């Protein structure tokens, strides 16, 4: 078995830097409703890539 096929190797991948939901909302100009939804889903902080994926599912505007 190759090293990359081992089951005990975490498959977390690149998640980007952690940031507050408020900072993310300002950066991507999210409205208050979407900011509250993300805070309810993730808490006060999350990895930026997770937030991007969650926000795009509901139609986050592209920069």
Biopython code that builds the backbone (N, CA, C, O; Angstrom):
import numpy as np
from Bio.PDB.StructureBuilder import StructureBuilder

atoms = [
    (1, "UNK", "N", (0.844, -1.176, 0.000)),
    (1, "UNK", "CA", (0.000, 0.000, 0.000)),
    (1, "UNK", "C", (0.894, 1.245, 0.000)),
    (1, "UNK", "O", (1.896, 1.291, 0.713)),
    (2, "UNK", "N", (0.538, 2.231, -0.782)),
    (2, "UNK", "CA", (1.287, 3.478, -0.840)),
    (2, "UNK", "C", (0.912, 4.368, 0.335)),
    (2, "UNK", "O", (-0.174, 4.247, 0.901)),
    (3, "UNK", "N", (1.832, 5.270, 0.695)),
    (3, "UNK", "CA", (1.574, 6.171, 1.823)),
    (3, "UNK", "C", (0.302, 6.991, 1.636)),
    (3, "UNK", "O", (-0.455, 7.184, 2.587)),
    (4, "UNK", "N", (0.063, 7.472, 0.422)),
    (4, "UNK", "CA", (-1.106, 8.318, 0.215)),
    (4, "UNK", "C", (-2.416, 7.533, 0.229)),
    (4, "UNK", "O", (-3.488, 8.137, 0.196)),
    (5, "UNK", "N", (-2.356, 6.220, 0.276)),
    (5, "UNK", "CA", (-3.561, 5.397, 0.321)),
    (5, "UNK", "C", (-3.917, 4.944, 1.738)),
    (5, "UNK", "O", (-4.951, 4.309, 1.943)),
    (6, "UNK", "N", (-3.074, 5.263, 2.706)),
    (6, "UNK", "CA", (-3.333, 4.839, 4.082)),
    (6, "UNK", "C", (-4.592, 5.509, 4.618)),
    (6, "UNK", "O", (-4.820, 6.698, 4.397)),
    (7, "UNK", "N", (-5.400, 4.732, 5.321)),
    (7, "UNK", "CA", (-6.648, 5.274, 5.843)),
    (7, "UNK", "C", (-6.450, 6.223, 7.012)),
    (7, "UNK", "O", (-7.304, 7.074, 7.261)),
    (8, "UNK", "N", (-5.339, 6.099, 7.738)),
    (8, "UNK", "CA", (-5.141, 6.950, 8.905)),
    (8, "UNK", "C", (-4.561, 8.323, 8.556)),
    (8, "UNK", "O", (-4.317, 9.130, 9.453)),
    (9, "UNK", "N", (-4.339, 8.597, 7.290)),
    (9, "UNK", "CA", (-3.853, 9.898, 6.854)),
    (9, "UNK", "C", (-5.052, 10.829, 6.740)),
    (9, "UNK", "O", (-5.987, 10.537, 5.995)),
    (10, "UNK", "N", (-5.044, 11.950, 7.468)),
    (10, "UNK", "CA", (-6.184, 12.859, 7.383)),
    (10, "UNK", "C", (-6.332, 13.432, 5.982)),
    (10, "UNK", "O", (-5.337, 13.751, 5.331)),
    (11, "UNK", "N", (-7.535, 13.560, 5.527)),
    (11, "UNK", "CA", (-7.839, 14.093, 4.189)),
    (11, "UNK", "C", (-8.430, 15.491, 4.292)),
    (11, "UNK", "O", (-9.369, 15.823, 3.567)),
    (12, "UNK", "N", (-7.898, 16.300, 5.172)),
    (12, "UNK", "CA", (-8.470, 17.614, 5.425)),
    (12, "UNK", "C", (-8.268, 18.566, 4.247)),
    (12, "UNK", "O", (-9.177, 19.329, 3.918)),
    (13, "UNK", "N", (-7.116, 18.539, 3.616)),
    (13, "UNK", "CA", (-6.876, 19.413, 2.478)),
    (13, "UNK", "C", (-6.637, 20.859, 2.888)),
    (13, "UNK", "O", (-6.457, 21.153, 4.070)),
    (14, "UNK", "N", (-6.634, 21.752, 1.920)),
    (14, "UNK", "CA", (-6.385, 23.168, 2.164)),
    (14, "UNK", "C", (-7.692, 23.866, 2.485)),
    (14, "UNK", "O", (-8.613, 23.878, 1.668)),
    (15, "UNK", "N", (-7.774, 24.446, 3.668)),
    (15, "UNK", "CA", (-8.998, 25.128, 4.074)),
    (15, "UNK", "C", (-8.827, 26.636, 4.152)),
    (15, "UNK", "O", (-9.788, 27.347, 4.447)),
    (16, "UNK", "N", (-7.647, 27.131, 3.898)),
    (16, "UNK", "CA", (-7.427, 28.564, 3.967)),
    (16, "UNK", "C", (-7.277, 29.039, 5.398)),
    (16, "UNK", "O", (-7.226, 28.239, 6.332)),
    (17, "UNK", "N", (-7.209, 30.330, 5.554)),
    (17, "UNK", "CA", (-7.005, 30.885, 6.890)),
    (17, "UNK", "C", (-8.334, 31.039, 7.614)),
    (17, "UNK", "O", (-9.381, 31.241, 6.998)),
    (18, "UNK", "N", (-8.265, 30.938, 8.926)),
    (18, "UNK", "CA", (-9.460, 31.153, 9.741)),
    (18, "UNK", "C", (-9.739, 32.650, 9.802)),
    (18, "UNK", "O", (-8.814, 33.458, 9.879)),
    (19, "UNK", "N", (-11.007, 33.010, 9.768)),
    (19, "UNK", "CA", (-11.384, 34.413, 9.875)),
    (19, "UNK", "C", (-12.739, 34.517, 10.545)),
    (19, "UNK", "O", (-13.502, 33.552, 10.581)),
    (20, "UNK", "N", (-13.031, 35.684, 11.071)),
    (20, "UNK", "CA", (-14.333, 35.866, 11.697)),
    (20, "UNK", "C", (-15.398, 35.976, 10.610)),
    (20, "UNK", "O", (-15.119, 36.362, 9.475)),
    (21, "UNK", "N", (-16.602, 35.631, 10.985)),
    (21, "UNK", "CA", (-17.718, 35.742, 10.042)),
    (21, "UNK", "C", (-17.943, 37.209, 9.679)),
    (21, "UNK", "O", (-18.254, 37.528, 8.531)),
    (22, "UNK", "N", (-17.786, 38.099, 10.656)),
    (22, "UNK", "CA", (-17.952, 39.536, 10.395)),
    (22, "UNK", "C", (-16.946, 40.032, 9.354)),
    (22, "UNK", "O", (-17.316, 40.773, 8.443)),
    (23, "UNK", "N", (-15.682, 39.633, 9.481)),
    (23, "UNK", "CA", (-14.658, 40.047, 8.513)),
    (23, "UNK", "C", (-14.967, 39.480, 7.132)),
    (23, "UNK", "O", (-14.809, 40.167, 6.124)),
    (24, "UNK", "N", (-15.407, 38.225, 7.090)),
    (24, "UNK", "CA", (-15.776, 37.605, 5.825)),
    (24, "UNK", "C", (-16.945, 38.353, 5.180)),
    (24, "UNK", "O", (-16.935, 38.610, 3.977)),
    (25, "UNK", "N", (-17.945, 38.699, 5.985)),
    (25, "UNK", "CA", (-19.121, 39.412, 5.477)),
    (25, "UNK", "C", (-18.736, 40.780, 4.915)),
    (25, "UNK", "O", (-19.253, 41.191, 3.876)),
    (26, "UNK", "N", (-17.838, 41.481, 5.588)),
    (26, "UNK", "CA", (-17.374, 42.778, 5.071)),
    (26, "UNK", "C", (-16.602, 42.600, 3.772)),
    (26, "UNK", "O", (-16.818, 43.340, 2.812)),
    (27, "UNK", "N", (-15.703, 41.622, 3.737)),
    (27, "UNK", "CA", (-14.865, 41.399, 2.557)),
    (27, "UNK", "C", (-15.706, 41.094, 1.318)),
    (27, "UNK", "O", (-15.412, 41.582, 0.227)),
    (28, "UNK", "N", (-16.751, 40.286, 1.493)),
    (28, "UNK", "CA", (-17.572, 39.865, 0.354)),
    (28, "UNK", "C", (-18.919, 40.579, 0.284)),
    (28, "UNK", "O", (-19.798, 40.181, -0.480)),
    (29, "UNK", "N", (-19.078, 41.634, 1.083)),
    (29, "UNK", "CA", (-20.276, 42.481, 1.060)),
    (29, "UNK", "C", (-21.574, 41.682, 1.194)),
    (29, "UNK", "O", (-22.506, 41.850, 0.408)),
    (30, "UNK", "N", (-21.614, 40.817, 2.199)),
    (30, "UNK", "CA", (-22.815, 40.026, 2.443)),
    (30, "UNK", "C", (-23.818, 40.845, 3.239)),
    (30, "UNK", "O", (-23.440, 41.712, 4.027)),
    (31, "UNK", "N", (-25.095, 40.566, 3.030)),
    (31, "UNK", "CA", (-26.108, 41.274, 3.803)),
    (31, "UNK", "C", (-26.217, 40.681, 5.210)),
    (31, "UNK", "O", (-25.636, 39.636, 5.502)),
    (32, "UNK", "N", (-26.969, 41.362, 6.069)),
    (32, "UNK", "CA", (-27.077, 40.959, 7.480)),
    (32, "UNK", "C", (-27.703, 39.577, 7.628)),
    (32, "UNK", "O", (-27.301, 38.805, 8.498)),
    (33, "UNK", "N", (-28.672, 39.263, 6.794)),
    (33, "UNK", "CA", (-29.334, 37.958, 6.877)),
    (33, "UNK", "C", (-28.354, 36.816, 6.587)),
    (33, "UNK", "O", (-28.339, 35.813, 7.300)),
    (34, "UNK", "N", (-27.543, 36.971, 5.544)),
    (34, "UNK", "CA", (-26.564, 35.935, 5.204)),
    (34, "UNK", "C", (-25.476, 35.848, 6.272)),
    (34, "UNK", "O", (-25.003, 34.756, 6.587)),
    (35, "UNK", "N", (-25.082, 36.980, 6.826)),
    (35, "UNK", "CA", (-24.090, 36.977, 7.904)),
    (35, "UNK", "C", (-24.611, 36.183, 9.097)),
    (35, "UNK", "O", (-23.881, 35.367, 9.658)),
    (36, "UNK", "N", (-25.857, 36.411, 9.490)),
    (36, "UNK", "CA", (-26.457, 35.666, 10.607)),
    (36, "UNK", "C", (-26.555, 34.180, 10.293)),
    (36, "UNK", "O", (-26.326, 33.348, 11.170)),
    (37, "UNK", "N", (-26.892, 33.839, 9.057)),
    (37, "UNK", "CA", (-26.999, 32.430, 8.668)),
    (37, "UNK", "C", (-25.649, 31.731, 8.805)),
    (37, "UNK", "O", (-25.568, 30.625, 9.338)),
    (38, "UNK", "N", (-24.591, 32.380, 8.322)),
    (38, "UNK", "CA", (-23.254, 31.794, 8.424)),
    (38, "UNK", "C", (-22.797, 31.691, 9.878)),
    (38, "UNK", "O", (-22.152, 30.712, 10.256)),
    (39, "UNK", "N", (-23.126, 32.693, 10.695)),
    (39, "UNK", "CA", (-22.777, 32.623, 12.114)),
    (39, "UNK", "C", (-23.505, 31.468, 12.791)),
    (39, "UNK", "O", (-22.933, 30.794, 13.648)),
    (40, "UNK", "N", (-24.745, 31.235, 12.420)),
    (40, "UNK", "CA", (-25.491, 30.113, 12.979)),
    (40, "UNK", "C", (-24.918, 28.775, 12.551)),
    (40, "UNK", "O", (-24.934, 27.814, 13.320)),
    (41, "UNK", "N", (-24.417, 28.710, 11.342)),
    (41, "UNK", "CA", (-23.874, 27.461, 10.808)),
    (41, "UNK", "C", (-22.472, 27.176, 11.335)),
    (41, "UNK", "O", (-22.154, 26.029, 11.649)),
    (42, "UNK", "N", (-21.623, 28.210, 11.438)),
    (42, "UNK", "CA", (-20.212, 28.010, 11.759)),
    (42, "UNK", "C", (-19.781, 28.548, 13.115)),
    (42, "UNK", "O", (-18.712, 28.174, 13.597)),
    (43, "UNK", "N", (-20.563, 29.404, 13.744)),
    (43, "UNK", "CA", (-20.110, 30.068, 14.959)),
    (43, "UNK", "C", (-19.388, 31.357, 14.593)),
    (43, "UNK", "O", (-19.565, 31.862, 13.484)),
    (44, "UNK", "N", (-18.576, 31.902, 15.500)),
    (44, "UNK", "CA", (-17.959, 33.209, 15.243)),
    (44, "UNK", "C", (-16.811, 33.192, 14.236)),
    (44, "UNK", "O", (-16.523, 34.222, 13.625)),
    (45, "UNK", "N", (-16.142, 32.039, 14.046)),
    (45, "UNK", "CA", (-15.034, 31.955, 13.091)),
    (45, "UNK", "C", (-15.123, 30.660, 12.290)),
    (45, "UNK", "O", (-15.738, 29.682, 12.717)),
    (46, "UNK", "N", (-14.494, 30.683, 11.120)),
    (46, "UNK", "CA", (-14.430, 29.492, 10.272)),
    (46, "UNK", "C", (-13.298, 29.690, 9.277)),
    (46, "UNK", "O", (-12.764, 30.790, 9.139)),
    (47, "UNK", "N", (-12.938, 28.614, 8.587)),
    (47, "UNK", "CA", (-11.934, 28.714, 7.533)),
    (47, "UNK", "C", (-12.559, 29.387, 6.321)),
    (47, "UNK", "O", (-13.707, 29.112, 5.971)),
    (48, "UNK", "N", (-11.804, 30.265, 5.688)),
    (48, "UNK", "CA", (-12.331, 31.063, 4.583)),
    (48, "UNK", "C", (-12.887, 30.193, 3.459)),
    (48, "UNK", "O", (-13.926, 30.522, 2.888)),
    (49, "UNK", "N", (-12.222, 29.099, 3.136)),
    (49, "UNK", "CA", (-12.694, 28.261, 2.034)),
    (49, "UNK", "C", (-14.053, 27.638, 2.358)),
    (49, "UNK", "O", (-14.899, 27.498, 1.474)),
    (50, "UNK", "N", (-14.264, 27.263, 3.625)),
    (50, "UNK", "CA", (-15.565, 26.719, 4.022)),
    (50, "UNK", "C", (-16.651, 27.774, 3.895)),
    (50, "UNK", "O", (-17.764, 27.475, 3.462)),
    (51, "UNK", "N", (-16.336, 28.996, 4.267)),
    (51, "UNK", "CA", (-17.304, 30.082, 4.142)),
    (51, "UNK", "C", (-17.607, 30.384, 2.685)),
    (51, "UNK", "O", (-18.762, 30.613, 2.325)),
    (52, "UNK", "N", (-16.585, 30.387, 1.847)),
    (52, "UNK", "CA", (-16.802, 30.622, 0.418)),
    (52, "UNK", "C", (-17.710, 29.556, -0.179)),
    (52, "UNK", "O", (-18.622, 29.867, -0.944)),
    (53, "UNK", "N", (-17.461, 28.311, 0.168)),
    (53, "UNK", "CA", (-18.282, 27.223, -0.356)),
    (53, "UNK", "C", (-19.722, 27.348, 0.122)),
    (53, "UNK", "O", (-20.647, 27.153, -0.666)),
    (54, "UNK", "N", (-19.928, 27.663, 1.375)),
    (54, "UNK", "CA", (-21.274, 27.790, 1.922)),
    (54, "UNK", "C", (-21.999, 28.984, 1.313)),
    (54, "UNK", "O", (-23.182, 28.884, 0.988)),
    (55, "UNK", "N", (-21.317, 30.100, 1.157)),
    (55, "UNK", "CA", (-21.943, 31.299, 0.618)),
    (55, "UNK", "C", (-22.264, 31.141, -0.865)),
    (55, "UNK", "O", (-23.301, 31.628, -1.317)),
    (56, "UNK", "N", (-21.423, 30.491, -1.617)),
    (56, "UNK", "CA", (-21.686, 30.321, -3.046)),
    (56, "UNK", "C", (-22.909, 29.457, -3.306)),
    (56, "UNK", "O", (-23.593, 29.627, -4.315)),
    (57, "UNK", "N", (-23.181, 28.541, -2.407)),
    (57, "UNK", "CA", (-24.351, 27.683, -2.604)),
    (57, "UNK", "C", (-25.640, 28.480, -2.616)),
    (57, "UNK", "O", (-26.626, 28.044, -3.210)),
    (58, "UNK", "N", (-25.655, 29.634, -1.978)),
    (58, "UNK", "CA", (-26.872, 30.425, -1.953)),
    (58, "UNK", "C", (-26.777, 31.653, -2.858)),
    (58, "UNK", "O", (-27.635, 32.533, -2.796)),
    (59, "UNK", "N", (-25.746, 31.720, -3.693)),
    (59, "UNK", "CA", (-25.658, 32.780, -4.684)),
    (59, "UNK", "C", (-24.865, 34.001, -4.258)),
    (59, "UNK", "O", (-25.272, 35.124, -4.554)),
    (60, "UNK", "N", (-23.748, 33.816, -3.574)),
    (60, "UNK", "CA", (-22.900, 34.928, -3.183)),
    (60, "UNK", "C", (-22.403, 35.644, -4.440)),
    (60, "UNK", "O", (-21.972, 34.988, -5.388)),
    (61, "UNK", "N", (-22.457, 36.967, -4.461)),
    (61, "UNK", "CA", (-21.975, 37.684, -5.650)),
    (61, "UNK", "C", (-20.484, 37.489, -5.856)),
    (61, "UNK", "O", (-19.718, 37.478, -4.891)),
    (62, "UNK", "N", (-20.071, 37.337, -7.086)),
    (62, "UNK", "CA", (-18.650, 37.204, -7.420)),
    (62, "UNK", "C", (-18.003, 38.576, -7.372)),
    (62, "UNK", "O", (-18.663, 39.591, -7.595)),
    (63, "UNK", "N", (-16.707, 38.604, -7.080)),
    (63, "UNK", "CA", (-15.986, 39.883, -7.065)),
    (63, "UNK", "C", (-15.611, 40.280, -8.460)),
    (63, "UNK", "O", (-14.997, 41.328, -8.660)),
]
sb = StructureBuilder()
sb.init_structure("model")
sb.init_model(0)
sb.init_chain("A")
sb.init_seg("    ")
for serial, (resi, resn, name, xyz) in enumerate(atoms, 1):
    if name == "N":
        sb.init_residue(resn, " ", resi, " ")
    sb.init_atom(name, np.array(xyz, "f"), 0.0, 1.0, " ", f" {name:<3s}", serial, name[0])
structure = sb.get_structure()
